[in-house]
Amino acid sequence: MEDTIKTVFAKMSSVGKPQQKFMMALLSVLMVFRGKATYLNLARFSTSSEKRYRRWSHRCFDFTQFNTTLFASELQENRECVAATDASFISKSGKKTDGVGWFYNGSAGESQRGLEISTISVTDLKTNTAYAIDSQQTIDEEGKSRVEQYVSHALKVLPKLLDLGIKYLVADAFYSKNSFVNPILQEGMHIVGKLRIDANLQWLYEGQYNGQGRPKRFDGKVDLEDLCRFDFAGIFDAQVKVYTKVVRAKFLKRAIRVVLLKTIDEDKKGSALLYSTDTNLDAVKLVSYYKSRFQIEFLFRDAKQYTGLTHCQSVRKEAINLHVNASLTALNLLKFEDRRETQTDASTVISIASWKRRKFNQHLMNRVFSSLGLDRSCEKVSYIYDRYSDYGAIAA
């Protein structure tokens, strides 16, 4: 994977040699460390000192360019991908920590004191796998709402996403606000999201103009129980009936395509309302796009469990930003390495725990072989290296 990182750096002319060397060390050690990803513990698993990790942690690095370059080099062009955005809570104590405040913690179902990061990812629909592009800490500012911060973050990353050919940004119901949707639309990207089941929608008038007065534009409020006015689009995953229609959303002051989902199972009755600002988007494809949004949750889960997302011990926002993005980027590298090994474009299960074990075994053997003066090009040494790389790894 070091060759992959070097290839990406070769395409990033703005990154100097010292910073390349540091980022190479940081990303590599985040894939092998055991315990907490503190500066002292990272130094135990690398040749860099604790002081070096502390000093360089406050410097800026363009993770958006790094990850988009990595994504473009690892995946073929013209693949069907969508972007997704979401926020995640990070536990953090300390009165002097930059950005510490009250944020909603989904796992606890309540607001708690800590940190929050807003993350934008790209999901490859064929493999059903998400890769982080950029993450930004949410820091409350006077006169600026959190939604405005999410918008500014998205607008910063949007040009790189458009360069990758991505046309849709998927977000959950919290982002279905005029203040978030319209700025994204103005930059040339469509939104796929979710609405409240009682959203204020209007039917578009489809009758003939009688030739008198202003033409009628709307035909009353949408009643989600009146399925005869919806178009049946098919069945999704053999469990959900899909109904769709182009209607007007009053909060956006524009026409949108809505998709009403009704469960087939009579014992588990339920419904959901999805939408897209692209009125020409196929209804079933819209559902698959929104379903792919949940892959970003696995990014948060795996990064918290395996690459030290929540372990930053610094109180400064610059260091927290670098640590969070480095953790998610290290996870990207592990996923791409798994994709290379499996050599398949189909959807597969990735065990990050196994990859962490494998990376640690290889790191330890390289240290031992180097101390003993053994060359990995030797047939016996190479056999031992390959055999014990998977020692203790679990099945996916």
N, C-alpha and C positions, 0 to 999 in steps of 0.2 A: 504493500500500500504506500510505502515511501516514494516509490516511483510515480504513483498517481499524484501525490501531493506535489512532487517536484514538477510534474508536467503542468499542473494548474498554475503553480508559481511562475513558470516560464511564460505563461500567457498573461500574467499580471505584472506588467512592467513597472507599476507604481510601488511595488513592495521591494524594499531594500534587502540586501543579503542578511544583515543581522536579524531583521524581523522575520525573514523566512526561516532562519535557523531556529529562532525561538518558537515560532508557530509549529514547526516540524516537531520539536521536542514536546511541546504542550499537547498537540493532538495525538502523538504517539503514546505518551504516558497516560492519557485519559482512557486509552483502550486496554491498559494492562494493570493499573493500580489496584490495590486491595485496601479496603477500609474506606476512610473519608478522603476526599480530594482536597485536602488542605495543602498549603504551600510546602510545609515540612514533609508531609507524606508523599507528595509528588516528587520531591527531591530524592526520596529513598528509592524510587523506581526509575530514576534517570541519572544522567551524568551532569544535569544542571543543578545548581545550588538553590536552596530556599530563597536566598537573597535575590537571585536572578528572576525567579518566578514573581516575587513581590514587586520588583522594580519594573518589569515589563508588563505587568498586569494593568497598569494605568495608561498604557498606550493604545491608540486607536488601530483597528484593523477592519478592512472592508470585507465582512463576511458575506454580504450580499453578492458581491462580484465573485468571491471564491466559490460559493455554493452554486451559483448559476453557471459558472464556468465548469465546475465539476459535473453538474447535472447534464450540461450540453455535451460534454466529452464522453460521458459514460452511457448515455442513452441515445438511440438513433433519432434522427430528425423525423418530424411529422407523426410523432406518437401522440395519442390522445391523452392530454393532461389537463387538470384543473388546479387552480390555486385555492387555498383555504386559509382562513384567519380565525384565531381564537386566543383567549387569554387563559393563563394558568396561575394558580396561587402557589407561592413559595414561602414556607415557614422561615422566619428570620426574626431574631430578637435584637435588642440593643437600641438605646435612645438616639444614638448618633448615626445610625445607618441611613444613608440617602434613600429617600423614597418609601420608608417604612410607613405603613398606614393601615386602614381597614379596607380589606378586599374580600370579595365573595369567594369562599372555598367550596367548590362543588362537592368534594368528597365528604365534607362535614355538613353541607346543606345550610351554611350560615356564613356571615361575614366574620372574619378573624383578622387579627393584627399580624402583618407580615409584608411580603412583597408580591408584586404581580408582574408578569411578563406577557407582552403581546407578541404573538408569533405568526409568521406567514410561512406556509409550506406549499409544496407542489406535490400532487398525487398522480402517479402514473396509473391510469385506470386499468391497463392490461395486467399489470402485476399486483394492483391494488395495494400499493406501498407509497407512503408519504415520506418526503425528504424536506428537512427544514431549510429555509432560505435565509431568513433573518428574524431576530428576536430583539425586542426593545422593552426596557423596563418602564412601567407606568409610574410616573412621578406627578403627583397632584400639583398643579400650578394655579395660582389665583386668576380667576377670570377665564379659565380654560377647562372645559369639561373633559371627562375621560373619553367620550366618544370622539371628540375633536383630536385627542392624542392618537386614538386608533386610526383615524382618517389620515393624519399627517404621516404616521408610520407606513400605512398602505401606499400613499402617494409617493413616498420615497422609494419603495421597492417596485412599484408598478411598471416603470419603464423597462426594468430588467425582465419582468415577467412577460411583457408584450414582445420583447426581443426573442423570447423562447417560443412565441406563437400561442401563448395562453390567453384565452379570451373570456374566461369565466372565473369569478372569485366567489367562493362558497362560504357562507357564514350562517350562524344559527339565528334564532329569533331576536336575540338582543340587538343585533346589528341592523334589524329591519326598521331603520329610522331615516327620515328624509336627510338629516344632517350627515349621515354616513353614505347613503346610496347615491345621492346626486353628485358629490365630488368624484366618486369612482366612475360614474357614467360619463362625466365630462372628460375624463382622461382616456376614454375609449374601451373600457372593460365592462362587461355585464355582470350583474349580481344574480346569484342563485341562493335563495334563502327560505326561511320559514315564517309563516304568519300566525297570529293568534286565530283560533277557530272562529272567533266572533269579529274578525277584522271588518272594517267598514269598506265594502267594495260595491261597485255599481255595475249593472249590466250595460253593455254598449247597445244602443238602439240599432236594430237591424231591419227595421221596416222601411217602406217606401216614403219618399218625401212628397207631401201633398201639394207642394208649390206655394204655400202661404207661410209667411213669417220665417223666423230663423229655424233652420233644420234641427230636428230633435237629435240630441247626442246620447242621452242616457235613458235607461228604461227601468229605473227603480233600483232598490238595494238588493244585493245578492243574497238569496236564501240558500244556504248549503244543503238544506233538506230537499230542495226542488231539483232533483237530479235530472229531470227531463230537459232542462236547459243546458246541461253540461254534455260534452261529447265523451263517449266511452272510448278510452284509449287502449284498454287491454288489461292484463293481469300481470303484476310484478312479483317475481319470486314465488309464484303459485299460492300466495297468501293474501295479496292486497289487490283490490280493484282500483283502477286508475281512471279518474274523470278529469277533464280539462276544459278550459275556456279562457278566452281573452277578455278581460274585464278592466275596469278603471279602478286604480287604487287612489283613494282620496288623499292619503297622507303623502303620496309621491306626485300627485297631480299628473298621472300618466297612465297609459295602458300597460298592463302586464299580463303574462300568462300564468294562470294559477292552476295547480294540480291538487285535486281533492283525493285523498287516499282513504279507502274504506276496507277494513279487514273483512275477510270472507268468513272466518270462524265465528259462528253465532255466539259461542261461549266467551269470546274475547272481543266484544264489540269496541271499536275505536275508530277514530278518524284523525287526519292531520292535513294541514293546508300548506303546501309549498308554492313557491313562485319564482319567476325569472323575469328580469327586465327585457329579455330577448323574447319577443312575442312569437318568433318563428321557431323557437327551440322545441324539439320533439318532447312530448310529455313523459314518455318512459325514460328517455335520456336525461331529462331534468331530474327525475327521481334517482337515477343512478349517480348523477353528479352530486346530489345532496347526500346520498348515502356514503360517498367517498369522503365526506367531511370528517367522519368519525376516525379516519386514519391519523388525524393530527393528535387525537387523544392518546394513541399508542406511542407517538413521539414523546409526549410528556411523560408517560408511564415508564418507558424504557430509559429515557435520559435520567429520570429521578432514581431509578433502581441501579443503573449500571455505569453511567458516565458522569456521575457527580453533579447533576444539574442544581441540586439544592445545597451543595457543600461549600460555596464560596464564603471565606471567612473575612473578607474585606468589607468595610463599611462604605466605601466610595463607589459611586454609581459607575464610573469608568471601569473599575475592576469587576464589578458585578456583571456589567454588560459583556465584557470579554469572556468571563468565565461561563456565562449562560450560553453564549453563541458557540464557544469552543466545545462545550459539552454536546450540543445538538449537532455540530459539524462532525465530531468524532463518531457519533451515532450514524450519520450519513455514510461515513467511510466504511463502517462495519457492514452496513446494508449493501453498499456497492460491492464490497469484497465477497459477500455471500452470493450476490447475483452473478459475479464472475465465476465462482466455484460451481454453482449449480448449472450454469450455462443454459438457462431457460428464460423465456419471456412470459411463462405462465405464472399465475398467482401461486406463491409458495409460502410456507410458514418459516419465519426467521427466528432462530433462538439466539438472542443477544447474549444470554448467559453462557451458552456454549462457545460463542465467539470470544467472549471475555476470557474464559478458561483457556481457550486455544492460544490467544494472544499472550497470556501470562506464561503459559508453558514454553512458547517459542522465545519469549523475552528471557526467561530464566536459562534455557538451554544455550542461547547465544552468549550470555554472560559466562556460563560454565565452560563452553567450548573455547571462548576467547581466552579465559584464564589458563586453560590447559594447553593452549596453542594448537587446537584441533581445527582443521580446515573442513568446512561443510561440503566442499567439492569431493572429499573422500567418500567412497561408496558406503562404508560402514557408518560413518558419521551421519551421512545423509539419510541412511535407513533409520537410525535411531531418532533423528530429528523428525522424520515423517511419522514414525510409529508413535512417539510420545507427544506429538503436538495435540492430539485429541484425548490425552490422558485426563480422565475425570469429566469430560464433556458430557452433557446430557442430551438426549434426543429432543428434537423440536416438537 
